[in-house]
Amino acid sequence: MSMPSASLPSTRGAVPAWAPWRRLASPPAFESWVARWWGPLALLGLPPALLGLWLAFFVTPADARQGESVRLLALHVASAWMSLWLYAVMAFWSAVALVWRGRVASALAQGLAPTGALFCALALLSGALWGRPTWGTWWAWDARLASQLLLLFLYLGVIALRAAFDDERRAARLAALLALVGAVNLPVIWFSVHWWNTLHQGATLTPRGAAMEPSQLAALVCMTLAAWAYAAAMALLRARCILAEQRAAPPRPRPTVGAWR
């Protein structure tokens, strides 16, 4: 007597968990999704920004060695972190755009550059304001500072390349290549305080703990969350505007045989 065989559940037609997100690769679906979420995302960053600024400038006590300039630490560190992270994300979407030639990926890479440049400039400016009373100078050709300045130039180079050519595809391709090459600078910035003897202090946050006041740590966390929300909202909104401009632009005329004579 034969035993009935147990039937296994069929996996044919099963939908992967990430499949619903694939539709965002379509520009119309992406624009519709961004129109719904960029506003709430931007508003989500407002409470932690206000709380972080209040903690940093009104609650955190002055440092015995750094004085009142220590209040800039939350803004400075959050901006520096975001400038590194946004460049890494920009390089990722640039690689995706180069390999799969996706319009949404290219628009995201382009949309991240101005926000990353803003945070990079803010990190340099707040660092100069902190360095004047602490180091006695606004600027020093320190390894960390010089590599961070190079990061700002890379951001500006990507932005300039996207605007330098009438051919959108050529501009996107060159800007993506620059973004990928410039990603080599990210580990240089991160490990510069360990590889060289620099004026810049080492990491304040380590796996062993945080070398700062609890109120200062809370301000840093709040400012980082606010920077995340703002960066995500602005990059998505800018990418949506880029796609809308591309859709509204007149199509380029195709070259004819007579044009080559």
C-alpha positions as a Markdown table, in Angstrom:
| # | Residue | x | y | z |
|---|---|---|---|---|
| 1 | Met | 0.0 | 0.0 | 0.0 |
| 2 | Ser | 1.6 | 3.3 | -1.1 |
| 3 | Met | 1.7 | 6.2 | 1.3 |
| 4 | Pro | 0.3 | 9.5 | 0.1 |
| 5 | Ser | 3.1 | 11.9 | -0.7 |
| 6 | Ala | 3.1 | 15.2 | 1.1 |
| 7 | Ser | 2.7 | 18.1 | -1.2 |
| 8 | Leu | 5.1 | 20.9 | -0.8 |
| 9 | Pro | 3.8 | 24.5 | -1.1 |
| 10 | Ser | 4.6 | 25.8 | -4.6 |
| 11 | Thr | 6.8 | 28.8 | -4.8 |
| 12 | Arg | 5.9 | 29.5 | -8.3 |
| 13 | Gly | 4.5 | 33.0 | -8.6 |
| 14 | Ala | 5.7 | 34.0 | -5.1 |
| 15 | Val | 6.4 | 37.8 | -4.9 |
| 16 | Pro | 9.7 | 38.8 | -3.3 |
| 17 | Ala | 9.5 | 41.1 | -0.3 |
| 18 | Trp | 11.4 | 43.8 | -2.2 |
| 19 | Ala | 9.2 | 43.5 | -5.4 |
| 20 | Pro | 6.8 | 46.4 | -4.5 |
| 21 | Trp | 9.8 | 48.8 | -4.3 |
| 22 | Arg | 10.8 | 47.9 | -7.8 |
| 23 | Arg | 8.0 | 50.0 | -9.2 |
| 24 | Leu | 9.7 | 53.1 | -7.8 |
| 25 | Ala | 12.3 | 52.7 | -10.6 |
| 26 | Ser | 9.5 | 54.0 | -12.9 |
| 27 | Pro | 9.7 | 57.9 | -12.9 |
| 28 | Pro | 5.9 | 58.4 | -12.7 |
| 29 | Ala | 5.6 | 56.1 | -9.7 |
| 30 | Phe | 8.7 | 57.6 | -8.1 |
| 31 | Glu | 7.4 | 61.2 | -8.5 |
| 32 | Ser | 4.0 | 60.2 | -7.1 |
| 33 | Trp | 5.6 | 58.5 | -4.1 |
| 34 | Val | 7.9 | 61.5 | -3.4 |
| 35 | Ala | 5.0 | 63.9 | -3.7 |
| 36 | Arg | 3.3 | 62.0 | -0.9 |
| 37 | Trp | 6.2 | 61.6 | 1.5 |
| 38 | Trp | 8.7 | 64.4 | 1.2 |
| 39 | Gly | 6.6 | 66.9 | 3.2 |
| 40 | Pro | 6.0 | 64.6 | 6.2 |
| 41 | Leu | 9.7 | 63.6 | 6.1 |
| 42 | Ala | 10.8 | 67.2 | 6.2 |
| 43 | Leu | 8.4 | 68.0 | 9.1 |
| 44 | Leu | 9.7 | 64.9 | 10.9 |
| 45 | Gly | 13.1 | 66.6 | 11.2 |
| 46 | Leu | 11.8 | 69.9 | 12.8 |
| 47 | Pro | 11.2 | 68.7 | 16.4 |
| 48 | Pro | 14.7 | 67.0 | 16.8 |
| 49 | Ala | 16.3 | 70.1 | 15.2 |
| 50 | Leu | 14.7 | 72.5 | 17.7 |
| 51 | Leu | 15.4 | 70.2 | 20.6 |
| 52 | Gly | 19.0 | 69.7 | 19.6 |
| 53 | Leu | 19.7 | 73.4 | 19.2 |
| 54 | Trp | 18.1 | 74.1 | 22.6 |
| 55 | Leu | 20.2 | 71.4 | 24.3 |
| 56 | Ala | 23.4 | 72.5 | 22.6 |
| 57 | Phe | 23.1 | 76.3 | 23.1 |
| 58 | Phe | 21.1 | 76.5 | 26.4 |
| 59 | Val | 21.5 | 73.3 | 28.4 |
| 60 | Thr | 25.0 | 71.9 | 27.6 |
| 61 | Pro | 27.6 | 73.4 | 30.0 |
| 62 | Ala | 30.7 | 75.1 | 28.7 |
| 63 | Asp | 33.8 | 73.0 | 28.5 |
| 64 | Ala | 36.8 | 73.6 | 30.8 |
| 65 | Arg | 39.2 | 73.6 | 27.8 |
| 66 | Gln | 37.1 | 74.5 | 24.8 |
| 67 | Gly | 34.9 | 77.0 | 26.5 |
| 68 | Glu | 31.6 | 78.1 | 24.9 |
| 69 | Ser | 32.7 | 76.8 | 21.5 |
| 70 | Val | 31.9 | 73.3 | 22.6 |
| 71 | Arg | 28.2 | 74.1 | 21.9 |
| 72 | Leu | 29.0 | 73.9 | 18.2 |
| 73 | Leu | 30.0 | 70.3 | 18.5 |
| 74 | Ala | 26.5 | 68.8 | 17.8 |
| 75 | Leu | 26.0 | 70.9 | 14.7 |
| 76 | His | 29.5 | 70.3 | 13.5 |
| 77 | Val | 29.6 | 66.5 | 14.0 |
| 78 | Ala | 26.2 | 65.9 | 12.6 |
| 79 | Ser | 27.0 | 68.0 | 9.5 |
| 80 | Ala | 30.3 | 66.2 | 8.9 |
| 81 | Trp | 28.7 | 62.8 | 9.3 |
| 82 | Met | 26.0 | 63.7 | 6.8 |
| 83 | Ser | 28.5 | 65.0 | 4.3 |
| 84 | Leu | 30.3 | 61.7 | 4.3 |
| 85 | Trp | 27.1 | 59.6 | 4.2 |
| 86 | Leu | 25.5 | 61.5 | 1.4 |
| 87 | Tyr | 28.5 | 61.3 | -0.7 |
| 88 | Ala | 28.6 | 57.5 | -0.2 |
| 89 | Val | 24.9 | 57.3 | -1.2 |
| 90 | Met | 25.5 | 59.6 | -4.2 |
| 91 | Ala | 28.3 | 57.3 | -5.3 |
| 92 | Phe | 26.0 | 54.3 | -4.9 |
| 93 | Trp | 23.3 | 55.7 | -7.1 |
| 94 | Ser | 25.8 | 56.9 | -9.6 |
| 95 | Ala | 27.1 | 53.3 | -10.0 |
| 96 | Val | 23.5 | 52.1 | -10.3 |
| 97 | Ala | 22.8 | 54.7 | -13.0 |
| 98 | Leu | 26.0 | 53.7 | -14.9 |
| 99 | Val | 25.2 | 50.0 | -14.9 |
| 100 | Trp | 21.5 | 50.0 | -15.4 |
| 101 | Arg | 21.0 | 53.4 | -16.9 |
| 102 | Gly | 18.1 | 54.2 | -14.7 |
| 103 | Arg | 16.6 | 57.7 | -14.8 |
| 104 | Val | 15.5 | 57.6 | -11.2 |
| 105 | Ala | 19.0 | 56.5 | -10.0 |
| 106 | Ser | 20.6 | 59.3 | -12.0 |
| 107 | Ala | 18.2 | 61.8 | -10.6 |
| 108 | Leu | 18.8 | 60.7 | -7.1 |
| 109 | Ala | 22.6 | 61.0 | -7.6 |
| 110 | Gln | 22.1 | 64.5 | -9.0 |
| 111 | Gly | 19.7 | 65.5 | -6.2 |
| 112 | Leu | 22.0 | 64.4 | -3.4 |
| 113 | Ala | 24.9 | 66.6 | -4.5 |
| 114 | Pro | 23.6 | 70.0 | -3.4 |
| 115 | Thr | 22.5 | 68.8 | 0.0 |
| 116 | Gly | 25.8 | 67.0 | 0.5 |
| 117 | Ala | 27.7 | 70.2 | -0.5 |
| 118 | Leu | 25.6 | 72.2 | 2.0 |
| 119 | Phe | 26.4 | 69.9 | 4.9 |
| 120 | Cys | 30.0 | 69.8 | 3.9 |
| 121 | Ala | 30.2 | 73.6 | 3.9 |
| 122 | Leu | 28.4 | 73.7 | 7.2 |
| 123 | Ala | 30.9 | 71.3 | 8.7 |
| 124 | Leu | 33.8 | 73.4 | 7.5 |
| 125 | Leu | 32.3 | 76.6 | 8.7 |
| 126 | Ser | 31.3 | 75.3 | 12.1 |
| 127 | Gly | 34.7 | 73.8 | 12.4 |
| 128 | Ala | 36.4 | 77.1 | 11.7 |
| 129 | Leu | 34.3 | 78.8 | 14.3 |
| 130 | Trp | 35.2 | 76.1 | 16.8 |
| 131 | Gly | 38.9 | 76.1 | 15.8 |
| 132 | Arg | 39.5 | 79.9 | 16.3 |
| 133 | Pro | 39.2 | 79.9 | 20.1 |
| 134 | Thr | 40.4 | 76.3 | 20.5 |
| 135 | Trp | 43.4 | 76.2 | 18.1 |
| 136 | Gly | 44.0 | 79.9 | 17.8 |
| 137 | Thr | 43.4 | 79.9 | 14.0 |
| 138 | Trp | 40.4 | 79.7 | 11.6 |
| 139 | Trp | 42.1 | 77.2 | 9.3 |
| 140 | Ala | 45.1 | 74.8 | 9.4 |
| 141 | Trp | 46.2 | 72.5 | 6.6 |
| 142 | Asp | 45.4 | 69.5 | 8.7 |
| 143 | Ala | 44.8 | 66.1 | 7.1 |
| 144 | Arg | 41.2 | 66.0 | 8.3 |
| 145 | Leu | 40.4 | 69.6 | 7.2 |
| 146 | Ala | 42.2 | 69.3 | 3.8 |
| 147 | Ser | 40.4 | 66.0 | 2.9 |
| 148 | Gln | 37.0 | 67.5 | 4.0 |
| 149 | Leu | 37.7 | 70.5 | 1.8 |
| 150 | Leu | 38.5 | 68.2 | -1.1 |
| 151 | Leu | 35.1 | 66.6 | -0.4 |
| 152 | Leu | 33.4 | 69.9 | -0.9 |
| 153 | Phe | 35.3 | 70.4 | -4.2 |
| 154 | Leu | 34.1 | 67.0 | -5.3 |
| 155 | Tyr | 30.5 | 67.9 | -4.6 |
| 156 | Leu | 30.9 | 71.1 | -6.5 |
| 157 | Gly | 32.6 | 69.3 | -9.4 |
| 158 | Val | 29.7 | 66.8 | -9.7 |
| 159 | Ile | 27.2 | 69.8 | -9.7 |
| 160 | Ala | 29.3 | 71.7 | -12.3 |
| 161 | Leu | 29.6 | 68.7 | -14.6 |
| 162 | Arg | 25.8 | 68.1 | -14.6 |
| 163 | Ala | 25.3 | 71.7 | -15.7 |
| 164 | Ala | 28.3 | 71.9 | -18.1 |
| 165 | Phe | 26.8 | 69.9 | -21.0 |
| 166 | Asp | 23.6 | 70.2 | -23.0 |
| 167 | Asp | 23.7 | 66.4 | -23.5 |
| 168 | Glu | 22.0 | 65.1 | -20.3 |
| 169 | Arg | 23.3 | 61.5 | -20.7 |
| 170 | Arg | 26.9 | 62.6 | -21.2 |
| 171 | Ala | 26.7 | 65.0 | -18.2 |
| 172 | Ala | 25.2 | 62.3 | -16.0 |
| 173 | Arg | 27.8 | 59.8 | -17.1 |
| 174 | Leu | 30.8 | 62.1 | -16.4 |
| 175 | Ala | 29.4 | 63.2 | -13.1 |
| 176 | Ala | 28.8 | 59.6 | -12.0 |
| 177 | Leu | 32.4 | 58.7 | -12.9 |
| 178 | Leu | 33.7 | 61.7 | -10.9 |
| 179 | Ala | 31.5 | 60.7 | -7.9 |
| 180 | Leu | 32.8 | 57.1 | -8.0 |
| 181 | Val | 36.5 | 58.2 | -8.2 |
| 182 | Gly | 36.0 | 60.7 | -5.4 |
| 183 | Ala | 34.6 | 58.0 | -3.1 |
| 184 | Val | 38.3 | 57.1 | -2.5 |
| 185 | Asn | 38.4 | 60.2 | -0.3 |
| 186 | Leu | 35.9 | 59.0 | 2.2 |
| 187 | Pro | 38.1 | 56.5 | 4.1 |
| 188 | Val | 40.9 | 59.1 | 4.0 |
| 189 | Ile | 38.6 | 61.6 | 5.8 |
| 190 | Trp | 37.4 | 59.0 | 8.3 |
| 191 | Phe | 40.8 | 57.5 | 9.2 |
| 192 | Ser | 42.9 | 60.7 | 8.8 |
| 193 | Val | 43.1 | 61.2 | 12.6 |
| 194 | His | 44.5 | 57.7 | 13.0 |
| 195 | Trp | 46.9 | 57.7 | 10.0 |
| 196 | Trp | 48.5 | 61.1 | 10.6 |
| 197 | Asn | 49.4 | 63.3 | 13.5 |
| 198 | Thr | 46.7 | 65.9 | 13.1 |
| 199 | Leu | 45.4 | 68.9 | 15.1 |
| 200 | His | 41.9 | 67.5 | 14.8 |
| 201 | Gln | 40.8 | 65.6 | 17.8 |
| 202 | Gly | 40.1 | 61.9 | 17.6 |
| 203 | Ala | 36.7 | 60.2 | 17.7 |
| 204 | Thr | 34.4 | 61.4 | 20.5 |
| 205 | Leu | 32.1 | 58.4 | 20.2 |
| 206 | Thr | 33.7 | 55.0 | 20.4 |
| 207 | Pro | 32.4 | 51.5 | 21.3 |
| 208 | Arg | 33.7 | 52.1 | 24.8 |
| 209 | Gly | 31.5 | 55.1 | 25.3 |
| 210 | Ala | 31.1 | 58.8 | 24.6 |
| 211 | Ala | 33.6 | 61.3 | 25.9 |
| 212 | Met | 31.0 | 64.1 | 26.3 |
| 213 | Glu | 28.3 | 65.4 | 28.6 |
| 214 | Pro | 24.9 | 63.5 | 28.5 |
| 215 | Ser | 23.1 | 66.7 | 27.3 |
| 216 | Gln | 25.7 | 67.1 | 24.6 |
| 217 | Leu | 25.3 | 63.5 | 23.5 |
| 218 | Ala | 21.5 | 64.0 | 23.4 |
| 219 | Ala | 21.9 | 67.2 | 21.3 |
| 220 | Leu | 24.2 | 65.3 | 18.9 |
| 221 | Val | 21.6 | 62.5 | 18.5 |
| 222 | Cys | 18.8 | 65.1 | 17.9 |
| 223 | Met | 20.8 | 67.0 | 15.3 |
| 224 | Thr | 21.8 | 63.9 | 13.5 |
| 225 | Leu | 18.2 | 62.7 | 13.2 |
| 226 | Ala | 17.2 | 66.2 | 12.0 |
| 227 | Ala | 19.9 | 66.2 | 9.4 |
| 228 | Trp | 18.8 | 62.7 | 8.2 |
| 229 | Ala | 15.2 | 63.8 | 7.8 |
| 230 | Tyr | 16.1 | 67.1 | 6.0 |
| 231 | Ala | 18.7 | 65.5 | 3.7 |
| 232 | Ala | 16.3 | 62.7 | 2.7 |
| 233 | Ala | 13.4 | 65.1 | 2.1 |
| 234 | Met | 15.4 | 67.6 | 0.0 |
| 235 | Ala | 17.2 | 64.9 | -2.0 |
| 236 | Leu | 13.9 | 63.2 | -2.9 |
| 237 | Leu | 12.2 | 66.5 | -3.7 |
| 238 | Arg | 15.1 | 67.6 | -5.9 |
| 239 | Ala | 15.2 | 64.3 | -7.7 |
| 240 | Arg | 11.4 | 64.6 | -8.4 |
| 241 | Cys | 11.9 | 68.1 | -9.8 |
| 242 | Ile | 14.8 | 66.8 | -12.0 |
| 243 | Leu | 12.6 | 64.1 | -13.5 |
| 244 | Ala | 9.7 | 66.5 | -14.0 |
| 245 | Glu | 12.1 | 68.9 | -15.9 |
| 246 | Gln | 13.4 | 66.1 | -18.0 |
| 247 | Arg | 9.8 | 65.0 | -18.9 |
| 248 | Ala | 8.8 | 68.6 | -19.8 |
| 249 | Ala | 12.0 | 69.2 | -21.9 |
| 250 | Pro | 11.5 | 68.9 | -25.7 |
| 251 | Pro | 13.0 | 65.8 | -27.2 |
| 252 | Arg | 16.3 | 66.1 | -28.8 |
| 253 | Pro | 16.1 | 65.8 | -32.6 |
| 254 | Arg | 17.5 | 62.5 | -34.0 |
| 255 | Pro | 20.5 | 63.0 | -36.4 |
| 256 | Thr | 19.7 | 62.4 | -40.0 |
| 257 | Val | 21.8 | 61.1 | -42.8 |
| 258 | Gly | 22.1 | 64.6 | -44.2 |
| 259 | Ala | 23.4 | 66.0 | -40.9 |
| 260 | Trp | 26.6 | 64.0 | -41.3 |
| 261 | Arg | 27.4 | 65.2 | -44.8 |
